[in-house]
Amino acid sequence: MTQSPPFGVPATVGVRIGAFSVDAALVVIAAGAASLLGSPVLGAAVAAEALLGLWILQARRGFGPGALLFGLRTSRAEAPLVPGAGRAFVRGSLVLLGGLVLVAGAWVVVASAAFDRSGLRRSWADRAAGTVLVVAPRGRPDQDADGTTGIAEPTVHARPAAGREPLQVSAAAAALPTAPAWDTPLLAVEAPAVVDAPAAAGERAPAATPPAATPPARASEEPILTGGVGRAQLLVVFDTGQREQIDLPAAVNFGRAPVASEPADVLIAVDDPDRLISKTHLRLEHDGETAWVIDAGSTNGSELIDDDGAVHPLQPGARTLLEDGTRVRLSERVFTLSRLIGGPV
């Protein structure tokens, strides 16, 4: 019985061979035309550029022209994500190495999916790269990872409450004073008077300084606001070490090259060497006390990860409450939030 991954049906061997044959034919036609119109060197250069283009398509989109024609997608074996540059390079290199054996060796590598006893129909190249070729679902338009999707009026989804163990607080942390609310005015503290030290023997005592005039008491005892104390801030820390500090309240758009949804939006460009994060991937709204997150229709999705490791995928456009201690995953990047009081640290 054929085993299927939770996100698609494995492609049959015949369809795999057909899709690969289309890609190979396009490379041969382009290289042959360049050789006839120019020189063999030009033909080799065109073939190399065509192979580079196929590698980029596989890494960023999970398909080439042949797979697009047959409705196939290459995905990571453990999750419905595009392969990325490294896995696409390993997968394509093994097929090219097979082609060095009388050319037909490349088709043998592709057809080796028939020998996969796991039922996932993974070729030798797929097993080495950790990928799987699946049939893309019909009727669902593909979304470009470079495209941005506007966020419509959100629908609030409350996550089901799950039983958690009580938070363990150390004695040292429990002894720390509780910080006041971020919008509570701070009272000025009068500095203690400084008593001059007695003069040494033989020295002339300094003249006494007359006390300064005491200003008249105000009619009402109002708190005196002290300067130099900043407003509440939000610290965003990614698993890559990237750190961002934002004044609250704030609305933040995360992405590879995010664009603003509102004039006052804060934009955070996430480090993403594999280019798996959409341009505008996620929106965070924080009013100083409560945080909400909205997936901006990203290609590779967003998830919330609880303290116990439970994963909750975000629905595109759904405004979801972000509880304290919950981590947020953007494709393969994960970040946490910490609320700071009193300005920069």
N, C-alpha and C positions, 0 to 999 in steps of 0.2 A: 504494500500500500504506500502511495506517495505521501510523504510528510510535507506539510506546508508551513512556511514561517507565518507568524501571526499577522503579517502585513502584506501578503500577496501569495499568488500561486506560482510555483517554479515553472519556468519556460521549458517546453519540450525540446528534445535534441534537434528535431527537424527545424523548428522555428529559430533556434540558436544559430544553426548552420546557415539558414537563409539570411538572417540579419548580418552575420559576419561576412557573408559573400557579397552583400551589397556594399559594405564598407570597403572591402578589398577591391571590388571592381571600381569604385570611385577613385581610390588611390592610384590604381594601375592606369585608368583612363587619363587622369590629370598628369601623371608622370610621362605617359606615352605621348600625349599631345605636346607637352613641353619639349620632349626630346626631338620630335619631328619638326617642330617649328623653330627650335633653337639648337640645343646641343645636348648630349648625354649628361653633361654636368648640370645644365639647367633642369633636366628631367629629374636627376637625383635630388636637387634642391627642392623642387616642387613636391616630390614624394616625402621628403623629410618634413616640409611644412604641413602637408596633409596629415601625416602621422601626429605631428604636434597638435594640430587642431582637434583630432579625434581624442587625444589624451586629455586636452583641456575640457572638452565636452563631457567625457566620462567622469572626470574629477568633479566638475561643478554641477552637472545636470544629471549624470547617471545614464546617459544614452548617447549614441551616435546616430547618423542618418539611417542606418539599417534597423537599429532598435526602435527608432521613432516610427519607421514605416510599419514595423510588425507590432507596435504597441508594447515594447519591453522597456524595463528599467533595471539598471544595475544598482543594488543597494548593499549596505553593510549587512553582514549576516546576523548581527545581534540587534539591529535597530533600523527603522525605516529612514536612514540618512544617506545622502549621496556619498560615494566612496571617498572623496578627497584625493589630493594629489598623490600621496604615497601609495595608497592601495591601487589607484588607477595605473600608476607607473609599474608596480609589480605585476598586475594582471596583464597589461599590454606587453610588457617585456617578455613574459613567458610565451605569449602567443607568437611574438616575433622570433624568439629563439626556436620555437617549433617550426617556423617557416624556413629556417636555414636547412632543414632536412628535406630536400627535394621539393621545397615550396609547400607541398601538400601536408607537411607536418603541422602547419598552423591549423588546418581543418581537423587534424587528429586531436590537437589540444582542445579545440572547441567541442568536438564530439565526445571527448572523454567524460562528459557529464553523464553519459549512459552507464558508466561504470560506478557511479556514486551510489553506494548501498544505503545511504542515509535517507534517500527519497527526496532530497533537496535539489537533485540534478545539478550539482556544482562540478564544474570542470576542474582540471588540475590547476589552472590559473586562478579560478575562484577560491579554491581551498588554500592556495598559497597566499592570496591577498585578503582572505577573510570577507569575501563578497558572495552575493547570490543574485542570479538573474531572474526576475519575476515578471509576470504579466501585469502591466499597469491597468488599474481599474478604468473602465469606460465611463464616459459621461462626466468626468471630473476634470475640468481644465487645469492644465499645469500652470504654476505660478513661477515667474522668473525670480531668482534669488536677488536680482538687482532691482526688481520693481518694488514700489511701495504701495501699500494699500491704505486708503483713508479709513479712519476708524469711525464707524457710524455710531448712532446713539447706542451706548452699551446696554447690555442686559446683565443685571447683577446676578451672579451665581454664588450662592453660599456653599462652601464645602461642607460635607457631612462631618459632624463632630466625631472624633475618634478618641477612645479612652487612652489617656497617657499616664505614665508614671509621674508622681509628684516630683517637682524640680528639687534637686539636691543642692543646697546652698552651704558653702563652707562657713565656719565660724568667723573667719577673717572678713569674708564678704558681707556677712550679716551685720558686723559691727560698723560698717561704713555708714555715714549719715545719708539720708535720702535727699536727693537733689530736688529743689523746688521746681514747680512747673516753669516752662521756658518763657511764658509771658508774664510771670509774677515780678513786680518791681522789687529791686533790691534796696534795702535801707543802708544809708551811709553810717559808718561806725566812727565815733569820735576817738581820735588818737589820744593815748594817755599823755599826761603832762610830763615833761622831761625835767628832772631835778638836777641842778648843776652840782658838780662835785666840789667839796670844800677846798679852798685854796691852801696850798702848801705853806709851811712856815717861811717867813721872809718875803712872800709874794703878796702883791697887792690884790685884794679881792676886786673882781670886776663890779662895776656899778650895776645896781639892780635895774632890770628892764621893766619899765612900767607895764602893767597888764594891758592887753588890747581891749578896746571898747567892745562890750558885748552887744550884739545887735538885738534890737527888740524882738521879743517872742512873737511868732506869728499867731494870728487869731485861731487857726486850725492846725492841728498837728498832722501835716501831710508828709508822706514818705519822700525822702530826698533821693532822686535817681542818680546813681553814680555813673560816670562815664567810663569808657574803655571795656565794657562788658558786652560781648557780641551776642547775637541772637542764636537761637537753636540751629544746629546744623546736622546734616545727614552725611555719614561716612559710608561710601560704597567701596567694598574690597572684593576684587576678583581673585579667582584661583591662580591666575598668572602673576599676581603681585600688583597689578594695576589698582591704583587707589584714586578715588574722586571724592571731593568734599563740597557739599551743596548747602546753601542757606535754605531754611524752611520758613514758610511753606513753599513747595515747588512742584512743578510738573516736568518730568524728565523723559526724553526719548532716547532709547539705547539703540545702537546699530553699528554697522560697519562704517556708514557715512550718513548719519541720521539727518532728517530734515524736520523742521518745527511744524507742529500742528496748530499751535497758537503763538502769538508774537512773543510772549514771555517764557516760552519753553526753554529748558536747559537741555543741551545736546551733549551726549557722551558717546564718543567714538570708541568702540570696544576693539582691543587688539585681537585680530583674527587672521593669522597667517594662512590658514586653509580656506579662507573666504566662504565659510559655511553659514555665517550670520548675514541676514538680510540687511539692506541699507538702513531701513527703519524697522527694527525687529520687535521692540517692546516699549510700552509706555508705563511710567510709574507716576502716580499721583499721591502726594503726601501733604496733609494739612497741618503737620506739626505733631499730631497725635496718632493718626491712623493712616496706613498706606494701602493703596490699591494698585493692582497691575492689570495691564491689558495687552494681550498679544496683538500686534499690528498686522496680522495676516502673514506671518513669516513663513518662509518655505520649509525650514527644518523644525519649526515649532518651539514652544516654550513650556517649561514645567516648573512646578513647585515641589520642593523636597522637604518633608517634615524632619523633625529631630530623630524620629525612629527609622528614617530612610524611605518612608512611603512616598511614592511619586504621584503627582496629580497633574496631568497635562492640562494646559490652558486652551480653552476654545477661542478661536480668533474673534476679536471684538468684544469679548465678554469681560466685564469689569469685575475682578475677583479680589476679595479681601486678602491681604498679606498679613499673616499672623506673626507675632514675635518669634524669632529663632528660625523662621522658615527660609531656606535658601532658594534662589531663583536660578534656573538653568536656561541659557540662550544657546540652543544647538549644543555645542560642547563646552561652552564657557559657563561658569557658575559664580554667582556673587552673593554676598551677604550685606545686610544693612545694619548700621549702628547709629543710634540717635545721640548726638553730642549736645551738651548744654553749656553755654557760656562762651561760645566762639571757638576759634581754631585751637587745635591741640598741638 
